[in-house]
């Protein structure tokens, strides 16, 4: 790969995830401060990305891949997205804000797949080259959190302005990215969703895992939707800046996964991930900015184990189960089910739960955090009793 191409792709990934990290982490706090939003309204706004995740495979697989060069359509989507992010700050009505975020999410989510497609098109050895490009996405998310903290804009509209500016820049840069022409063929609806991979459900261990993956997205939704609001309300200074420790943890723990996946087995890896969810929410339930400040930090840092040991391991497990012929379809189905269906259920449920434990406008955070902890306990027990996978996973020969 030529150095200039590497620089362009790295900048693309950095901005792609900088945009997401700039508005997504603090949106719940923003809605609470500027829109007086209820938990249900905050959960609904976060569900927009889940809806977009379910719809974007149709757009990418059936429209973008057939008719447009990937870099051009990504440029248009980000430029339009910049306008919507800016308009979001002018909205004072929760319903209108929800629709703005939903429309923006429908524009943004396809760019994840498009950016990956642009990067892969330029690689001779994706297995070795892609991680060096993708890591700049994590850097971008971390940089967004650091800038929010440094500029002290966590509870202001400037987070959306910052995301809008980055989206506009990436929109313009996209037109000078390496050309990635349309494939000239249209995927059917079933192919776009990866439904040909449902054959994997004949394998009972994988079906048990798949159900657990959807269920564990419910406690995940509590973290994404309400962790920043919680930390601001309990008085943690520069909460957004400190929450980037979760992404640092994610980057560190992901390095251990290939070794652990083969040494301790998939079941123990997945159980470690789910157990970390329980520990995280217990830390949040009892954490405070005084004697138990360490528990708040522990809950943040556990993000690496929570996410990597379950979801990254889950993607690896899915690929090994699927085999070469249907691995792309299987990954698409897994993403649709978790970040689509699972997160949609979780965002709404977390919103209802937060409102249920709000008394006279005051969130009862201890009771709120115990709910996802209990759900994680239930998923762990379900997984322990029903998941019976052999120690060695042989590559499928579909």
N, C-alpha and C positions, 0 to 999 in steps of 0.2 A: 504494500500500500504506500502510495506516495505521501511524503510529509504534509503537503498542502491538503490532501484529501483527509488525512488523519485529523488535522487541525479543524477543518470544516465540520467533520462528523462529531468531533468532541464538543465543539461549540454548540452544535445542534442538540446534542444530548444534555449538555449543561443547561441550556435555556429551556428545553422541553420540560425538565423536572423542576427548574427554578420557578417557572410559572405556577406549576401545581403547588409547590411548597409555599409560595408567597401568599396565596389566598385561602387555601384549603384548611390548613392547620388552625388558623385563627378565625375562621368564618363563624363558628358558634359564638365566640366572644363578641365579634362584630355585630351579629344579629341580636344578641342580648342587650348590648349597649345602645345601638342606634335604632333598632326596630322593636325593642321590648318583646322579643320573640319568646314563645313558649317552647317547652321541650319538644312537643310534637312538631312545631314549625321548624325548629332547628333540625330535627331528624328528617323531616320531609326534604329540606334543602340538601342534606347530605345524601338522601336517596336518589337525587338527580343523577349523580355519577353512576350509581348502580343501574339506573334505567338506561343511561347512555352506553354502559358496558354491554347491556343485552342487545342494544340496537346497532352499535357500531360495526359488528361483524358483517351485517347485511350491507352496510354502506361500503365498507372496504372490499369485501369479497365480491359484491354484485355490481358495484358502480365504479369505485376508484380504480380497482385493478383492471377494469375493462376499458375505460374511456380516457383516463387522465394519467399524465406523468406524476409520480408520487410527490416529487418535490414541489411541483406547481400547486397541486391541490392542497398540500400542507401549508404552503404560503398563504393561499386564500383563506383557509380555515383559521389560521392564526391571526391574520389581519382582521377578519370579522370578529374573532374572539376578543381581540383587544378592545373593539368598540363596545361589546357587551359587558366586559369587565369594568369599563369606565362608566357605562350606563347604570351598572348595579349600584354605584355609590349615590346616584340621584334618586333612587327608589326609597320611599318611606313606608310602603305597604308590603306586608309579608307575602301576600298572594302574588303580587307583581314581582317581588324579589325572587320567589320560588321559580316563576316562569323564566326570568332572566337567567338564573343559574342552570335551569334545565336546558334551555336553548344553548347556553355556553357549553355545557357538558357534552351535548350532542355534537358540537363542533370540535371540542378538545379531544375526546376519547379516541376518535379515529386516528388522530395524529400520533398516538403511541405506536400503533401498528405501522403507520406510514414511515415514521422515523426508523423503526427497526428494519423495515423493508429497504429503505435507502441505504442504511448501514451495511446490511448483509450483501447487497448488490455489489459492493465495492471490495468485498473480502475474498481472499483466496483460501483462507483457513479460518472460518468463523469461530470454531471452537477455541482457538487461541487468541484471535484478534478481537472478537466482540466484547469480552469482558473488559478489555482496556478502553473500549469506547463507552460501554454502558456505565462504567464506574463514574464517568463525568456526570451522569444523571444524578447519582447519589451526592456528588459534590455540589451540584446545582441546588438540590433540596436543602443541603446543609447551609450553603451560602445564603439562601433566602432567609432561613431562620436567624442566621448571624446578623444579616442586614436589618431585619425587623427589630432585633434586640438593640443593635448599635444605634439605630436611628430613633428608637423609642416610639415606634408607630404601631405597636401591637393592638391597641384599642382605638385605632383611627381608620379613616377611609384610605389612608396612604398605602395600606397593604394591597388593596385592589388596584390603586394607581400603579404601584410597582409591578404587579403582575401584568397589567395592561401594557405598560411600557415594554416589558420583556417580550410579551406576545407580539407586539408590533415589530420589534427588532428581529425576532425569529421569523416572523412572516416575510420580512424583506430579505433576510439572509437565505431563506428557503429557495429563493429563485436562482441563487448562485451555487446551490448544492449540486453534487454530481447527478447527472441525468439518470433518472430511473423510469424508463418508459412503461406505458401500460402493457399488461401481459396479453391483451387482445382476446381474452376469453373470460366468460362470466361464470362464476361459481353459483351453483344453485343454492336455494335457501338452506337445504339440509347440509350442504358442504360448508356454507358460511358459519353455521352453528356447530359444526363438527359432529353432527348426529350419527355419522357413520361409525363413530367410536362407541356408540351405545352397546356394541357387542362386548365391550369390556365388563358390562354389568352381569354377564353370565359368570364372571369370576367373582365368587362371593366375597373374598377378602377385599377386592377393589370396591365392590358395591358398598360394603361396610365403611370403608375409608371415605368414599365419595359422599355419603350421607353425613359422616362426621365433619367433613370439610365445609359443607353447607352450614351445619349447626354451629361450628366454631366461629363463623363469621358474625354471629350475633354478639358475642362478647367483643370481638374486634371492632364492631360498629360503635360500641360505647366509648372506646378509646379515641377513635378518629373524630367522633362528633362532639365529645364533651370533656376530654382531658384538658384542653387548653382553657376552657371556661372554668373548670374546676380549679386549676392551679392559679388562675388569676383571682378567683373568689377567696381562696384560702390565703392569698397574700404572697405567693411566690413571685419574686421580682424577676422581670425579663423571662417569663415562662416560655415564650416561643423560642428564644435563644437557647434556653436550657433543654428544650425538647429535642433539639437536633442531636443530643447525646444518643437518642434512640436510633437515628440513622447511622451515627458512628458505630454504635454497637452492632447494627445490622451488617455494616461493611466488614467488621472484624469477625463476627461469628460465621459469616458465609464462607470464610476461608477454611473453617473446620469441617464443613459439611461433607465434602468428598471423602475425607478420611473416616469420619464417624459413620457415614452411610454404609460403608463396607465392613466396618469393624464391629459396630454394635447392633446393626440391623435396622430396618425401616420402622418396626413397631416401637422400639425404644426411642428412636429419634422423634417420631410423631408424639409419643407420650410425653417426652421432655418438653416439646413445644406446647402441648396443651396444659401440662402442669405449670408451666411458666405463666400462663394466663391466670390461673388461680392465684399464684403468688403475687402477680402484679396487682390484681384488684384488692387483695388483702392489704397490700402495701398502701394503695390509694385510700382504702377505707380508714386506716389508722394513721396515715401520714399527716403531718402538719408542718408549719414553718418554724416550729420551736424545737422540742425535744426529739420529734420524729421526722425531722427534715430529711434524714437519710432514706426514709421509706419512700418519699416522693421521688428522689433520685433513683432509687432501686427500681421503682415502677417504670420509670422512663427507660433506664438502661436495659431492663428485661425485654424491651421491644425486639432486640436482636434475636434472642432465643424464641420469643413468641412467634415472630414472623418467619425467620429463616428455618427453624427446626420443624415447623409445620408446613408452611406454604412452599418454600423452596424445595424442601424434601418431598413435598407432595408432587411438585412438577417433575422431579427426578423419578419418583415412584411411578407416576403416570407414564412417563416416556418409556421406562423399562417394561412396564406391563403392555404398552401398546405395540411396541415394535416399530420398525422403520416405515411400514406402509401407511399406518394410520396415526403416527405420533403427532403430526400437526393438528389433525382433527381432534385427537384426544386432549391436547393442550388447550385448544379452543373451547372444547366442551367444559373442561375443568375451570377455565377462567369465567365462562358464561355462568356456571353454576355457583361459583364462590363470589367473585366480585360483582356479579349480576344479581342472581336470585338470592344468595345468602346475605349479601350486603343490603339488598332492598328490604328484606325481612328485618334485618338487624337494625337498620337506621330508623325504621318506623317504631320497632319495639323499644329501642333505647329512648326515643322521644316520649313515648307513652309512659315508660318507667320513670323518667326524670320528672315529668309532670305529676305523676302519682305521688312521688316523694318530695314535692315542693309544698311547703306550708307558709302561707302569707308571703309568698314571693321569695322565700328562702329555701335553697336546695338542701335537702338532707343527704349530704354526699356519702356518709357512711352507709346508709341504707341503699342508696343508688348503686354504689360499687359492689355491694354484696350480691346484687342480682346477677351481673355477668359472672361473678365468681362461682355462684351456685350452678349457673348454666354450664360453665367450664367443668365443674365437678361431675355433672351429669354426663357430659360428653366423654370425659375420661373413663367413667365407669362403663358406659356403653361400649367404648372402644376396647377396654381391657377384657370385657366378657365376650365380645362377639368377633373381634378381629383376630383371625388365626392365619397368619401368613408364615410361610416357610422362611427360614433364615436367609436362604439364598434365593434371589429373584432371578429367574432365567428369562433371557430376552424372548419376548413373544415372537412367533413366526407367522403372524397373520398374513 
